[in-house]
Amino acid sequence: MSKKHRKRPISDKAINSVPALIPGSTDCVGVDGELSANTKLSWLSRKPGIFVLIFFLGYLAIGISAYKDYGISWDEPTHREIASVTTKYLASFLKPGFQFKEFAGTPPLAEYPTKQYGVVFDLPMYVADVLLGYDGSMREAYYMRHLCTFLLFYVSVFFFYLIVRDRFKSRALGLTGCSFLILSPRIFAESFYGKDIVFLSLFIIAIYFFIRYLDRRTAVNAVLFALATALVVDQRITGVFIPALAVFITGIDAIKTNRTSGHLYRSLAPLVVYLVSFIVFMILFWPYLWENPLRNFIDAFRYMNRFPITYDVLYLGKFIKSTEVPWHYIPVWILITTPVTYSFLFLAGFIRTIRGIIGSGFGLFSNDVERQDFLCLLLFFTPLAAVTYLNSALYDGWRHMYFIYVPFLLIAMTGLAWVLRLIEEAWPGHKLYAAFCLAAVILLSLSVTSYKMIRFHPFQNTYFNALAGNNAGEKYELDYWGLSFRQGLEYIVKNDKRPVIVLLANVIAPLKNNAVLLDKQDLDRLRLANINTAYSSLAAIPQTDYFLTNYRWHPQTYQPANEVYSISVDNQKIMSVFKLR
């Protein structure tokens, strides 16, 4: 059951009242990060919700105008195929004898090599393709997938707003947190096509219901939390640590409160409802588990832990195996691909939260607000510790761990509230001025990030901050999704009118993926060179008109070469088209 926050004397463990980040808001950061109405301007206090509406309508307009700008990422056709296999299984399970033309070459689910993948997002996308008649028009099918990926992320951003608003009792800080999330270049780009952003989006929604469940442990909240958790796990089994944290925190609460049998029952009953509901929902929305839930769940977990394919990973200027990445791989990637201001605020929030935990002693937290901050630490560090301990395969930057960016930003918001308090203490009696100063710094940071995102569009996924140093492409992977092949192909068909054009690329999968976005008459002119031999130079490649490269696994320049088209992002080349004949 929820408890009334205990107000304590002002100390290092509490965040004193300081102005809201956006002056003029009726919100002010108060004790323990709560907000109080100390500053009022009638123009905002009358209808503060109008700014929230404008913010989200504006973001929706941006997303709808941009979703067709991105190429097809490496894994998207694979996930459509997984959904096709699962749909065939569902059809045979629910309606034996059902026939569909695309099922002719589709293997049974039991024989499919990646049958362990969750399909909670891919399956509805595939069914929508079929119902809308897109199965014969792959360009429209992928555009729809990109739009739906964005819309799911859009919904999750609103849930993120609710988390921050409720934590600080401030619409202003809620919108600030959303701005941090949206104006994260890599997250923004991948919110249109990335399967990792689908997981991140569901993770945000689950965190919202997790916090709601902890504050008000009713049967309804337990079931809603269970449903949200099941969707996370059914998208990627990594999310299974959420129920473990729910059990852990419930146990702490039970120990901290009255230990009578009646109170213990009231504490544990909602947890039982949650766990039972979670198991039911997880099995229901993951067809692979239907035949043998326990065995297949264990199989999926082992598959996730020991991914059967090993990749070469460019990290700190050297190629290493994806199964041998060092412990600092993820922290370094976060540090060099996140706007520096966010990382600074995360550090401040981490220090603030640790001080609160130390001050609470063995209790770890003293009230609901501190418990939420403690939860954010667990949500961030538990997955990091797990992938390090299990030596999980990691590659393509830190995309597999994008979901921990959510608690990262929530901790950063705690840091922002703490910095506000420290500035107010440094300038007592000048709360409004202090808020203006910090708001100016934040707005400057967001403006710089926004400018870079506009300049890099649609390749925000290759963003690095200043901490990556010069020539980041020589030290880290750039366009590992192969999105830039779209622009390379579009250049070729626009400028070469020959009836047949023979192509070759450093990697073939993204070349094929992005070719489906071309007009049919242009696609019909393209041929893939039938070459299986490695050549020492481009000039030695026979019977090929163009060579395309996104420099993956080959960050060096190509010599000699007749480069006719290239794409550079922040002075780093991510795509080149070489004309061979």
DAUR-V604788 format. One record per backbone hydrogen bond with DSSP energy under -0.5 kcal/mol. NH is the residue of the N-H (numbers start at 1). CO is the residue of the C=O. E is the energy in kcal/mol with one decimal. If there is no record, write none. Layout:
NH/CO/E + NH/CO/E
This chain:
7/5/-0.6 + 14/11/-1.5 + 16/14/-0.7 + 18/29/-2.0 + 20/27/-0.6 + 23/21/-0.8 + 25/22/-1.8 + 29/18/-1.2 + 30/34/-9.9 + 33/15/-0.6 + 33/30/-1.7 + 34/31/-1.7 + 36/28/-2.5 + 38/36/-1.5 + 41/24/-0.7 + 44/41/-1.7 + 45/41/-2.6 + 46/42/-1.8 + 50/47/-1.4 + 51/48/-1.1 + 52/48/-0.7 + 53/49/-2.2 + 54/50/-2.4 + 55/51/-2.3 + 56/52/-2.3 + 57/53/-2.4 + 58/54/-2.5 + 59/55/-2.2 + 60/56/-2.2 + 61/57/-2.2 + 62/58/-2.0 + 63/59/-2.4 + 64/60/-2.5 + 65/61/-1.7 + 66/62/-0.9 + 66/63/-0.7 + 67/63/-1.5 + 69/66/-2.2 + 70/67/-0.5 + 73/71/-0.5 + 74/481/-0.7 + 76/73/-1.2 + 79/75/-2.1 + 80/76/-1.8 + 81/77/-2.0 + 82/78/-2.3 + 83/79/-1.9 + 84/80/-1.9 + 85/81/-2.4 + 86/82/-2.3 + 87/83/-2.5 + 88/84/-2.1 + 89/85/-1.8 + 90/86/-2.7 + 91/87/-2.6 + 92/88/-2.3 + 93/89/-2.0 + 94/90/-3.2 + 95/91/-2.8 + 98/95/-1.8 + 103/100/-2.0 + 104/101/-1.2 + 105/102/-0.5 + 106/103/-1.4 + 107/105/-0.5 + 111/108/-1.1 + 112/108/-0.7 + 112/109/-1.1 + 115/112/-1.3 + 117/114/-1.5 + 118/235/-0.5 + 120/234/-0.9 + 123/119/-2.4 + 125/121/-1.6 + 126/122/-2.4 + 127/123/-2.5 + 128/124/-2.3 + 129/125/-2.1 + 130/126/-2.2 + 131/127/-2.7 + 132/128/-2.4 + 133/130/-0.9 + 134/129/-3.0 + 135/129/-0.7 + 136/133/-0.6 + 137/134/-1.9 + 141/137/-1.8 + 142/138/-2.5 + 143/139/-2.1 + 144/140/-2.3 + 145/141/-2.0 + 146/142/-2.6 + 147/143/-2.4 + 148/144/-2.6 + 149/145/-2.4 + 150/146/-2.2 + 151/147/-2.6 + 152/148/-2.3 + 153/149/-2.0 + 154/150/-3.1 + 155/151/-2.2 + 156/152/-2.1 + 157/153/-2.2 + 158/154/-1.4 + 159/155/-1.7 + 160/156/-2.3 + 161/157/-2.3 + 162/158/-2.1 + 163/159/-2.1 + 164/160/-2.3 + 165/161/-3.0 + 166/162/-2.5 + 167/163/-2.0 + 168/164/-2.3 + 169/165/-1.5 + 170/165/-1.1 + 174/170/-1.6 + 175/171/-2.6 + 176/172/-2.0 + 177/173/-2.6 + 178/174/-1.9 + 179/175/-2.2 + 180/176/-2.1 + 181/177/-2.0 + 182/178/-2.9 + 183/179/-2.9 + 184/181/-0.7 + 184/182/-0.9 + 185/183/-0.6 + 187/184/-0.5 + 188/184/-2.7 + 189/185/-2.2 + 190/186/-2.3 + 191/187/-1.1 + 191/188/-0.5 + 192/189/-1.4 + 193/190/-0.8 + 194/190/-3.0 + 197/194/-0.5 + 198/194/-1.1 + 199/195/-1.6 + 200/196/-2.2 + 201/197/-2.7 + 202/198/-2.2 + 203/199/-2.1 + 204/200/-2.2 + 205/201/-1.8 + 206/202/-2.1 + 207/203/-2.3 + 208/204/-2.2 + 209/205/-1.9 + 210/206/-2.1 + 211/207/-2.7 + 212/208/-2.2 + 213/209/-2.2 + 214/210/-2.3 + 215/211/-2.1 + 216/212/-2.2 + 218/216/-2.1 + 222/218/-2.1 + 223/219/-2.2 + 224/220/-2.5 + 225/221/-2.5 + 226/222/-2.1 + 227/223/-2.5 + 228/224/-2.3 + 229/225/-2.5 + 230/226/-2.5 + 231/227/-2.0 + 232/228/-1.6 + 233/229/-2.6 + 234/230/-2.7 + 235/231/-0.9 + 235/232/-0.6 + 236/232/-2.3 + 239/236/-2.0 + 240/237/-2.0 + 241/238/-1.3 + 242/239/-1.9 + 244/240/-0.9 + 245/241/-2.0 + 246/242/-2.2 + 247/243/-2.2 + 248/244/-2.2 + 249/245/-2.8 + 250/246/-2.0 + 251/247/-2.1 + 252/248/-2.0 + 253/249/-2.5 + 254/250/-2.3 + 255/251/-2.1 + 256/252/-2.4 + 257/253/-1.4 + 264/260/-2.6 + 265/261/-2.1 + 266/262/-2.0 + 267/263/-1.8 + 268/264/-2.3 + 269/265/-2.6 + 270/266/-0.6 + 272/268/-2.3 + 273/269/-2.2 + 274/270/-2.5 + 275/271/-2.8 + 276/272/-2.6 + 277/273/-2.3 + 278/274/-2.7 + 279/275/-2.2 + 280/276/-2.1 + 281/277/-2.8 + 282/278/-2.9 + 283/279/-2.1 + 284/280/-2.3 + 285/281/-2.2 + 286/283/-1.1 + 289/286/-2.3 + 290/287/-1.6 + 296/292/-2.6 + 297/293/-1.9 + 298/294/-2.3 + 299/295/-2.1 + 300/296/-2.3 + 301/297/-2.2 + 302/298/-2.4 + 303/299/-2.2 + 304/300/-2.2 + 305/301/-2.3 + 306/302/-2.5 + 307/304/-0.6 + 313/320/-3.5 + 315/313/-0.8 + 315/318/-3.1 + 316/475/-0.5 + 317/475/-1.7 + 318/315/-1.5 + 320/313/-2.6 + 320/318/-0.5 + 322/311/-2.2 + 324/321/-2.1 + 329/326/-1.7 + 332/328/-2.4 + 333/329/-2.0 + 334/330/-2.6 + 335/331/-2.3 + 336/332/-2.2 + 337/333/-1.1 + 338/334/-0.9 + 342/339/-1.1 + 343/339/-1.3 + 344/340/-2.4 + 345/341/-2.3 + 346/342/-2.3 + 347/343/-2.3 + 348/344/-2.1 + 349/345/-2.8 + 350/346/-2.8 + 351/347/-2.3 + 352/348/-2.5 + 353/349/-2.5 + 354/350/-2.6 + 355/351/-2.3 + 356/352/-1.7 + 357/353/-2.3 + 358/354/-2.7 + 359/355/-2.3 + 360/356/-1.2 + 361/357/-0.5 + 361/358/-1.2 + 363/360/-1.4 + 364/361/-1.6 + 365/363/-1.6 + 371/367/-2.1 + 372/368/-2.0 + 373/369/-2.0 + 374/370/-2.4 + 375/371/-2.4 + 376/372/-2.0 + 377/373/-1.7 + 378/374/-2.0 + 379/375/-2.8 + 380/376/-1.6 + 381/377/-2.9 + 382/378/-2.2 + 384/380/-0.9 + 385/381/-2.7 + 386/382/-2.3 + 387/383/-2.5 + 388/384/-1.6 + 389/385/-2.7 + 390/386/-2.9 + 391/387/-0.5 + 392/387/-1.7 + 394/322/-2.2 + 399/396/-1.4 + 401/398/-1.8 + 402/399/-1.6 + 404/401/-1.8 + 405/402/-2.2 + 406/403/-1.4 + 407/403/-0.5 + 408/404/-1.7 + 409/405/-2.2 + 410/406/-2.0 + 411/407/-2.6 + 412/408/-1.9 + 413/409/-2.1 + 414/410/-1.5 + 415/411/-2.1 + 416/412/-2.2 + 417/413/-2.2 + 418/414/-2.0 + 419/415/-2.7 + 420/416/-2.3 + 421/417/-1.7 + 422/418/-2.4 + 423/419/-2.5 + 424/420/-2.1 + 425/421/-2.1 + 426/422/-1.9 + 427/423/-1.8 + 428/425/-0.6 + 430/427/-2.0 + 434/430/-2.6 + 435/431/-2.5 + 436/432/-2.2 + 437/433/-2.2 + 438/434/-2.3 + 439/435/-2.8 + 440/436/-2.2 + 441/437/-1.8 + 442/438/-2.6 + 443/439/-2.9 + 444/440/-2.2 + 445/441/-2.3 + 446/442/-2.7 + 447/443/-2.3 + 448/444/-2.4 + 449/445/-2.3 + 450/446/-2.7 + 451/447/-2.5 + 452/448/-2.1 + 453/449/-2.3 + 454/450/-2.3 + 455/451/-2.4 + 456/452/-2.5 + 457/453/-1.0 + 459/456/-3.0 + 462/459/-1.9 + 463/460/-1.7 + 465/336/-2.9 + 468/465/-1.7 + 469/466/-1.6 + 474/471/-1.7 + 475/472/-1.7 + 476/472/-2.4 + 477/314/-0.7 + 480/478/-1.9 + 482/479/-1.3 + 485/482/-1.2 + 486/483/-1.7 + 488/484/-1.9 + 489/485/-2.5 + 490/486/-2.4 + 491/487/-2.1 + 492/488/-1.7 + 493/489/-2.4 + 494/490/-1.4 + 495/491/-1.9 + 496/492/-1.9 + 497/495/-0.5 + 501/525/-2.9 + 503/527/-3.2 + 504/546/-1.5 + 506/548/-1.8 + 512/508/-2.4 + 513/509/-2.6 + 514/510/-2.1 + 515/511/-1.1 + 516/512/-0.7 + 516/513/-0.9 + 517/514/-1.3 + 518/515/-1.7 + 522/519/-0.6 + 523/519/-2.7 + 524/520/-2.4 + 525/522/-1.0 + 526/522/-0.6 + 526/523/-1.2 + 527/501/-2.7 + 529/503/-3.3 + 529/527/-0.5 + 531/529/-1.5 + 540/537/-0.9 + 541/538/-1.5 + 545/502/-1.8 + 546/502/-1.8 + 547/578/-2.5 + 548/504/-2.4 + 549/576/-2.0 + 554/551/-1.4 + 563/561/-0.9 + 564/577/-2.7 + 565/577/-1.3 + 567/575/-2.3 + 569/572/-2.8 + 572/569/-1.3 + 573/571/-0.5 + 574/567/-2.9 + 575/567/-1.3 + 576/549/-2.0 + 577/565/-2.9 + 578/547/-3.0 + 579/562/-2.4 + 580/545/-3.1 + 580/578/-0.6 + 581/545/-1.2
